[in-house]
Amino acid sequence: AKLFSAPRSRSLTFFAESARRSIDSMATQIDLKLLPNLPGYQLPQHKERHPKARHFATVNGVRMPIAEGSSHDKPKFVKTMKPVDQWRTGSLPDSTTRAIFKNGAQNGMQETELPAWDALDRHVLRFHGYFKEPVVESNLENYRVRHVVILYYLEDDTCQITEPRQDNSGMPQGQLIRRHRFPSPEGGYLKPEDLQIGSELQIYGRCIYITDCDAFTRSYYEQSGMDQGPSQEPETDPWQQTREAMKENTACAPRTYEKVYREVMLGGGHINANMQQFLENDRKVLRFFTVMDDLQTPQFERRPFVILFFLADDQVEIREMYPLNCGRDNFPIFFRKAKMPMGTFSVDGPQAQPRKKSEYVDARDWHVGMEITLLTNFRFFVYDADEFTRQYFREELGKDLGERVDVQLPERAVPRAKTPPYTGYGSWDDSMSSVTHLIPKAPQKDVKKLFNHAGKVLRFKARFANPKPEDTDRVFVIAYYMQDDCLSVYEPPQRNLGIVTGRFLEKGVHMNQMTGQLFKPDDLVPGNIVKMYNHEFEILDQDEYTSKLFSDPDAQFQDYSIEAVVQKIRESMRQQYPLVRDVFRRFDKDHDGVITHGEFRAAIEKFGFANLSDETIMTLLRHFDTRQDGQVSYNEFCDAFLDEDFPVGMLKTKAPVDDRYDPNYTERAQYKAVERSETVAVRKAVRQLGDIIAKREGMGTRLIKEFRHLTHEDAVPIGLVHQALVQCGQSIDLEDLHRAVVHLLPEVDFDHIP
C-alpha cells in the first residue's frame, strides 16, 4: 500500500492541475451574456463607487426635482437676467473665477438659469380664434362659427381651449379641451413657435383658425424674435348675418299707439293689451314703506310693512319687516302676490262675475302720507318709497310723492326693578353686588379716587334734630372721608354732661335714610337733616378746611418740603433698586432714553407722593433737568442721584432744590412730552407700513395695480393711497399714513405723491 500510495497521489495531483488549467483557458472564451439570469449563473460584480441617487437639487436657491418626470422629460430651464452679486473681497485681490464672473456681466446684469415653473409662473399666451361646425338639420344655415380662446401656459407647455359663454345659446360652452400638453402634427408636443396669427391649429379633428392675440403675447414674441402678424377679422356665419340685418333693416314702420288706434278704427288691431303691458313694464315694481298700528294685541305695537305693486300685471304683495327680537314667527308674507280688490275682501266663486279693472287696488293713486285700507279692515300708513318709485311717479305720472314721514316711536322705557332696602348685614357694596350680578362679585376699590383724595376728611358739627330733654346739649362731629366715602360720628366730651362720650358711630360706609342712598358730601351741607340708624341729625357748621375743599375738591392744602421729597425719593429708589440703570428704566416707560413730565409724575405717585400738585411736579422735574430742555436724560438722572466716583477734595453736597415755579419751563416740558408721543406714533406708523409692504409677498405689485385702476397719472394723492391699501385688505389709519409719508418723504406734497 505504501509503494502504490505515493505514485497514485502524484498522478491525481497532476491530473487535477491540468484540468484546472484547461477550465481557466475555456472560461476566457465564454460569453457571459449567454448565461441565464438565474441564481448561480451570475458572477459577482465589484463596484469601485457606491453613489446615492439624488431626486432633488437646489438651483439658484430654488429646490426642484432633477429626476425625469412621468412624461420622461427633463425639467425645463430658461435663461433670465438678474442683478450682479456683490462680492466683498476686502483688501485681497479677486480670484480668477470672480474676475471672469465680473467681466461677464453687462450693464449690471448677468444671465442665470431658473426652472420654468419658477421663472414663467403665471405667464400665459392668449390667442383668439374660431372653428366652423357643420349644421345639417336647418334650412337657415349650413355651418356655424364658434369663437374660442387658446391659452398656452409657458411654465409647463400645457394648453387649454375655452369658448366664451353666450346667454340662451343652447350649446354647451365653457371649457372645450382641458388643460394638458397638446400633441403636435409633426410629432412631439405643441410649442409656442407653432402658434401664429393667420395659421391653423389642428387638434383632435378640429381646425381652429387663429385671428388675434393679446398685448402680452405680442410682446413675448417680439422679445423672442418672432413677430406676430396683424389681427384678422373673425368670420361670421349666416345666422349672425341674419341677426345683424334684422337690427339694421326694418320691414315696416315702428309700432306706435297712433298706429294701433288707426288699426282698431279700421276693424283690425288684434293686440293683446295685457301682453303689451307685460312687455313694457316687466321687472318694474313700485315699493312703498308703510306701518300699521296693531290695536288687537294687549300691548300697542307699530308693525312695519313693505307693499310691492307689480306694474307688469297690477298685482300686489305685502311683506312684513320683522324688527329685531320682536317675538313673532318668521312668516314675512302677509299677502301673497295677487290682484287685490278694493273695499271688502271676499273670495269669489266660479259663478261670480269677473271684476272690472277699476275695482282692484292701483298703487298709482297713492302718495306719501296717505292712509290706505286694504283687506277690509287693515289700515296702512305710507311713510316712504324707494328711489325707483319716486322716479317713476316723477317721470311717468308727473307728480311728486312727497317727503319721508318719521313714524318711529320713542323708545319705551323699561321699568327697572326697585332696589331692595339695605339689610344692614355686610357692607353696602357686597349687598349691591348681589343685586346687580347674578353671581356676586367682590367689590373693587376706586384706586384713582384713593390716590387723589387720600387724607382728605370733611368735618361737620351736628346735633339731634328732635332731641329729648336730656339730649338737648349733646353735640356731635361727623367726619366724612373722601378717599373711600366712609363716615364716622364722634361725640366730644363735655363738663357735667352725665353721658359717656366718645365714638358714637364707627367708621364705615353708611346709608342716609332720608334719601335712601349712601352718604355724599352734598348731604352734609349746613342746614340739612340726615338720618342714620333711626337717628336724625341737623348739620350746624363745618370747619375751614371743609369750606375750602367744597370750593375746589381737587385742591391740595398740604405743604410739602421739596427738599425732603427729593431726599425721600432718592432713598426709596436706592432701597428698591441697587443700580441706577434699573431705577431709570422704572421711570422711562417707553424706553426712549429720556423721562418726560407724564412718566415722572407716574413714577412719583408709585413712591407714595400722589397728592403733589402740578407746580410741585414741575419744580422737581426742573431740579433733575440740568439742561432745562423739558426732559431728563440718563446722564442728568445719574448726576442727580449718584455721588462722584473720585472726588478731588471734600465730598460735595448736592445743590439745593429751587422751589420757585417757572411757567416757561412748564411749556417746554409739555412740548417735549407731546413731541415724544408724536415720535412714538411716527415710529409705530412707519413700522406698520413697512410690515404691510415688506412682509407680504407681491404687495408692492398689487398696490401699483390698484393705483393704475384708480388714476392714470404718475402721482397720486394720499387719499388714493389709503383707498388702495384698504382695497388690498390692509387697514391703516389715515393719520398714521400721513405720519409715515412725512417721515419717508419729508418734502412731499400730499396731493402729488410720486
PASE-160131 format. One record per residue (C-alpha): residue in one letter; x, y, z. Coordinates in steps of 0.05 Angstrom, whole numbers, plus 5000, padded with zeros to 4 digits. Each point is the difference from the previous one (the first is absolute). Layout:
<titis>
AXYZ
...
</titis>
This chain:
<titis>
A500050005000
K505650475016
L503449854934
F494050174958
S497350585042
A505150524982
P500149914925
R492549994999
S499350655038
R505150324954
S496149794940
L493450275028
T503250665016
F502850064930
F493249834970
A496450525043
E505050544983
S499349874925
A492450015006
R500050675035
R504550304946
S495349764946
I493950295036
D503550685008
S501650014926
M492849844983
A497250535047
T503350564962
Q496249794938
I492949975031
D495250584985
L496650205065
K494050304964
L497949304980
L499349775072
P492950005027
N498350535052
L498949505056
P503149905068
G506549624994
Y501550214929
Q502450715016
L506950225018
P501150515056
Q500950714976
H504750445040
K498350765000
E505150535015
R494850545016
H493349965036
P496550674986
K493150165030
A494550194952
R497950735002
H492950204985
F500350745022
A505150544990
T500550755014
V500850434938
N501050755012
G496849945068
V493949624974
R498949285022
M497649584941
P499849264977
I505649794953
A497249324983
E496149924937
G492550085007
S494349534982
S500550234927
H507449824999
D501850734987
K505650345037
P498250625041
K499450624957
F505050565013
V499850714972
K505250544998
T498450665035
M503750625023
K501450185071
P504150545036
V507449865009
D501749725069
Q504450455041
W506449665021
R503450285062
T507449824993
G502850565043
S507250164989
L501649324969
P500449944924
D494349654962
S500849284981
T499949784928
T492949745005
R497450655028
A503750414949
I496949614943
F493350065035
K500550765004
N502350074928
G494249574975
A494750485029
Q497150524954
N496550645023
G499949745071
M496149384980
Q502049284988
E496849384972
T497649435043
E495849374992
L493649895038
P494849454997
A494250184954
W494749915054
D503550545041
A502150504946
L493849944956
D494849925055
R493250314979
H502850174931
V494549814951
L499550124924
R492950164979
F497649914928
H493150114970
G497349574944
Y494049644973
F497949344968
K494249814956
E494849505022
P495549684948
V492450065008
V496149484960
E492950075027
S498550734986
N497850364938
L502550675026
E507449815006
N504749444980
Y505850175047
R501050375065
V506150415021
R502249895072
H505050475031
V505249725048
V505850235044
I506649614999
L504150045063
Y507449774999
Y503349955069
L507550124993
E501749695067
D498549294978
D498350064925
T492749805012
C494150274960
Q492650125013
I494450204953
T493750345026
E493950304966
P496950645029
R493049875025
Q494050334967
D493250095031
N494649544973
S504649694948
G497449295012
M507049714991
P504849725052
Q505350545006
G505850155047
Q505949535002
L500549624934
I506849665011
R502949935069
R507050225018
H505549524978
R505749954950
F497250014929
P503149524950
S503350324939
P498249764930
E507549934985
G501049585062
G501750185071
Y496250555035
L497450684981
K505050585009
P499150765000
E503150024930
D494149614973
L495050545018
Q499750574950
I494650494980
G497149784933
S501949275010
E495749405014
L500449565062
Q498249284988
I497949685065
Y495849375010
G496550054933
R498450755005
C503250544959
I500550655040
Y501850634961
I504050505043
T497950724989
D502950425057
C504050015066
D500650465060
A505450525013
F504249565047
T500349454947
R502450504947
S505450275046
Y502349305017
Y500849814926
E503550664984
Q505249885055
S500949294972
G501150264929
M493549734972
D495250564983
Q492649834996
G496250234939
P494450525001
S493349835030
Q494749714953
E492650085002
P496349375023
E495249694950
T492650045012
D494949454985
P493450094963
W496050015065
Q504050585028
Q499450384934
T492449915003
R499750265071
E504250614982
A495650144940
M493849975043
K502850565043
E501650454941
N494249854952
T492850105021
A494349724959
C494750505022
A499050625041
P501149945075
R493949835042
T497150605036
Y493650145038
E497450414941
K501049414953
V496349555048
Y494350505004
R499550044924
E499949254994
V494449955052
M495950534963
L500849614936
G497649355034
G506849695012
G505150075053
H499549335036
I504850215056
N500649665067
A499850585049
N502349585058
M506049754961
Q501750704978
Q500050225073
F504349425020
L505250144945
E500550735020
N500049935076
D503249335013
R504450005063
K497550695019
V497350015072
L497650585042
R502249935072
F496550385056
F502149995074
T494149995047
V498249895073
M493849715033
D498050165072
D497849345029
L494750125054
Q497849275006
T505949805042
P500150125076
Q505750494990
F500150534945
E504749844943
R501950354936
R501649474947
P504150194938
F497949734931
V502450054928
I494650024946
L502349784931
F495950204938
F502149634936
L498950454940
A500249404952
D493349715023
D497450485054
Q500949485055
V501450175073
E504449665052
I500650205073
R506149805041
E501050135074
M506850255023
Y501349685067
P504150425048
L505649685040
N497449585059
C492850164984
G497649325025
R495949834938
D500649384957
N504050114937
F494550004947
P501350644960
I494749904946
F493950385027
F496349974933
R502349564943
K501150304931
A493150084967
K495150524978
M496950335061
P492850254996
M498250665031
G495450065059
T497449375033
F504249404983
S496149374981
V501549364965
D496249944934
G497049354977
P500349704930
Q493350304981
A501650715024
Q500550554950
P507250224984
R502050655032
K501750614959
K507050284999
S497850625039
E497749555057
Y507149785016
V505250375040
D504450454958
A506250285034
R500750554948
D495050405042
W504049975064
H504650525030
V504450085062
G496050195062
M493749644976
E496149495042
I497249424959
T495349455021
L501449314971
L497049325011
T493750285032
N502650285066
F507650054997
R502350725000
F506950164973
F503450675004
V504850144942
Y506150375027
D505349904946
A501649684932
D506449774966
E503850404948
F497249634939
T492950135023
R501450745009
Q503250034932
Y494249644967
F494850475031
R504250604981
E501649804927
E494049574979
L494250285041
G502650725009
K498950075075
D504349995061
L499049505057
G502050475056
E505249995054
R501249415047
V495850005064
D503349805065
V495749465032
Q505049725050
L497249975070
P504250245059
E503649445035
R495949695055
A502850085069
V500949325030
P498050035074
R505849835045
A498949575061
K500350395064
T506349915039
P498449635065
P501650365064
Y506749915033
T499549455053
G506050235040
Y503749354994
G506850074968
S502250614961
W495850394951
D504549804941
D499249265016
S492450075004
M499650384933
S504549484967
S494749475013
V494750474970
T503750204936
H503349324985
L497049314995
I506449735029
P502550495052
K507050284989
A504850315050
P499550764999
Q505950374971
K503050625030
D500750654961
V507650045000
K500250674963
K495250315051
L504249715056
F506350334973
N496950674984
H496250095066
A504549655050
G499950355067
K494150464983
V495050005058
L493850455003
R497750175071
F493150265018
K496850225066
A493149705013
R494749885053
F493649595007
A494350284958
N494549815049
P503849895065
K497349765066
P500750475058
E506349655025
D503150024930
T499150734986
D507250205015
R503349424964
V504550204941
F503149534949
V505650044948
I498549634935
A506349834960
Y499449824926
Y506149664967
M500350174925
Q504949454982
D495049435013
D493350355017
C500249775071
L496650375056
S500950015076
V496550385057
Y503850235062
E497350345062
P505050455034
P500150005077
Q496350555038
R500450205073
N494249765044
L496449684942
G498549355035
I500749594937
V505849574978
T502950344939
G504849764946
R498849604938
F492650024983
L500349644931
E506149634976
K503250144932
G496649664942
V495650084939
H493250205025
M493350174967
N496150655007
Q493049785017
M497250664977
T502249884927
G500749245000
Q507150074971
L507049995027
F502550635033
K502950534953
P503550655018
D494050404975
D495649665052
L504050315056
V499350734982
P498350435061
G492550065008
N498449304974
I497149445041
V502949304993
K497649355029
M504149395017
Y497749395039
N493550365020
H503950605028
E498750684968
F505750515001
E499750734981
I506550274969
L502050645035
D506850204974
Q506449774964
D507450145011
E504350464957
Y503549434964
T493349724979
S497750684974
K506350064957
L499349294974
F492750114980
S502350594957
D505449574965
P499649245011
D506749874966
A503950525039
Q506149815041
F500750355067
Q505849595026
D506750344994
Y505949564981
S507350155009
I502849904930
E506949855027
A497149475046
V496149704943
V506349954957
Q503849665057
K494249535012
I499649814927
R507549904995
E500149555062
S494049594978
M503049884931
R506649785030
Q496649515046
Q495749704944
Y505249974944
P507549955012
L501750244930
V498450684972
R498749684933
D494249605028
V497250635034
F500350384934
R496549434963
R494550025053
F498950734983
D500949944924
K493749614980
D500750074924
H507649865002
D501850604958
G505950215044
V496750615032
I494950135055
T494250464983
H495150365045
G494749444998
E505049455014
F503050385058
R493250135031
A497949274994
A506549775033
I499350515057
E492949755014
K502549285007
F504950225054
G494450285043
F499550724977
A493350004965
N497550665027
L505450454972
S497550574958
D502150124928
E504350595021
T503849575049
I501049454948
M502850514951
T504750285053
L502749305015
L500849854926
R503850664990
H504649815057
F502149364964
D500250334931
T506750375000
R499550194927
Q493050305010
D497449694935
G493649715030
Q502349275008
V505049615042
S505449594965
Y503749415030
N506350415015
E496050535035
F496349475040
C506749705023
D502850675019
A493950135044
F500249335037
L507349795002
D506050315033
E506750094966
D504249384993
F506750345011
P499250655038
V506150454999
G498650375063
M494749965053
L493649634983
K495450484965
T492850075020
K494450014951
A497450684977
P493750225038
V493349974965
D497550654971
D492750005022
R497950584955
Y494949844946
D502150154929
P494250034949
N504850024941
Y503049345021
T493049715006
E498650174927
R506649694978
A498549365039
Q493149944971
Y502750124930
K505249455010
A494749525025
V495750124938
E506249944955
R501949335031
S493049734993
E499950214927
T506749674989
V497349355028
A493950064954
V504550134939
R504449405017
K493849565007
A497050254934
V506549894961
R500749305029
Q492849834983
L500750254928
G506649624992
D496849365025
I494350084949
I504650094940
A506249595019
K497149405036
R494549844950
E502149704934
G498150394939
M496950585039
G504050524961
T497549744934
R492949975025
L500350735024
I502750224932
K494249644965
E495050335047
F503150694985
R499249874925
H492749815011
L498750635041
T503850524958
H503950074935
E505050505027
D507049855025
A498650315068
V494349875048
P497150375060
I500549705068
G492549855001
L500949524941
V505949675035
H495549865060
Q494549754954
A504849544963
L502449705066
V492949885022
Q498249664934
C506149555009
G497349785068
Q504850415043
S497050495049
I504250595025
D497650645031
L500350604953
E503650415054
D505249465008
L500949994924
H501350755002
R505449895053
A503449444960
V500050404935
V502950625034
H505449585032
L501949654934
L499050604954
P500950635042
E498850514944
V494549634963
D493450314981
F494249585027
D495950144937
H505749784953
I503949405028
P504549694946
</titis>
